[in-house]
């Protein structure tokens, strides 16, 4: 079925922790290289637009406004390249990004 990823930002997390966590979760391995482009590429390689079983669902809690903007931008890029990915986010600047 779909890959469901849950993340809650905590005070001890570094600024880059969210990106590392998402890349690692989607790769299902420790991500030694992280970037929002790498995250986008991982989403595209893992999903098939016409097969909901390969979808990625992100549930992201306590994110900063910058985190939310970064996630939204990366998801829009991944979708433009055929990825099936959606996110529900909460935190400062509450937002969600469901199906297109």
C-alpha atoms as one frame of an Amber mdcrd trajectory, in Angstrom:
protein
   0.000   0.000   0.000   0.979   3.646   0.156   3.994   4.738   2.164   2.828
   6.826   5.132   5.494   8.952   6.806   4.924  10.744  10.124   7.260  13.426
  11.444   6.919  15.824  14.387   9.508  18.563  14.785  10.990  18.656  18.285
  13.105  21.359  19.954  16.286  19.252  19.728  15.974  18.756  15.950  18.411
  20.644  13.755  17.102  22.743  10.867  18.029  19.989   8.387  16.491  17.125
  10.411  13.157  17.174   8.537  14.853  16.870   5.151  17.136  14.053   6.342
  14.179  12.212   7.887  12.003  12.490   4.764  14.795  11.379   2.414  15.651
   8.451   4.700  12.016   7.375   5.067  11.292   7.465   1.349  14.555   5.720
   0.465  13.882   3.249   3.317  17.540   3.618   4.188  19.817   6.128   5.925
  20.115   9.116   3.577  23.711  10.252   3.480  22.938  12.876   0.830  20.012
  15.218   1.323  18.570  18.095  -0.622  15.085  19.073  -1.671  15.998  17.960
  -5.216  17.023  14.557  -3.821  13.702  14.357  -1.946  11.838  15.162  -5.179
  13.830  12.548  -7.114  13.113   9.910  -4.452   9.367  10.669  -4.614   9.386
  10.366  -8.397  11.361   7.106  -8.404   9.175   5.499  -5.714   5.707   6.321
  -7.060   3.617   5.627 -10.122   0.978   8.263 -10.809  -1.670   5.749 -11.892
  -1.083   3.278  -9.043  -2.343   4.533  -5.658  -0.545   1.643  -3.933   2.746
   3.440  -4.601   1.612   6.825  -3.267   3.444   8.695  -0.521   1.441  10.326
   2.265   3.298  12.710   4.576   1.871  13.649   7.974   4.055  16.452   9.290
   3.490  18.072  12.668   4.905  21.168  14.380   6.638  22.479  11.271   7.969
  25.986  10.886   6.573  28.183   8.132   9.863  27.704   6.220   9.569  23.904
   6.544   6.076  24.057   5.088   7.151  26.207   2.151  10.077  23.863   1.412
   7.850  20.772   1.545   5.173  22.375  -0.663   7.723  23.466  -3.273   9.311
  20.000  -3.377   5.945  18.242  -3.637   4.805  20.484  -6.491   8.045  19.688
  -8.343   7.670  15.958  -7.679   4.079  16.013  -8.937   5.156  17.870 -12.065
   7.432  14.884 -12.760   4.692  12.304 -12.187   5.001  11.513  -8.476   1.951
  10.655  -6.406   2.598  12.419  -3.103   0.420  14.351  -0.638   1.071  16.039
   2.688  -0.871  17.189   5.706   1.115  19.727   7.712   0.591  21.597  10.950
   2.631  24.154  12.820   3.261  27.850  12.371   1.474  28.677   9.129  -0.817
  25.584   9.121  -1.220  24.166   5.634  -2.038  20.995   3.799  -1.344  19.754
   0.332  -3.766  17.085  -0.772  -4.493  15.721  -4.214  -3.947  18.076  -7.143
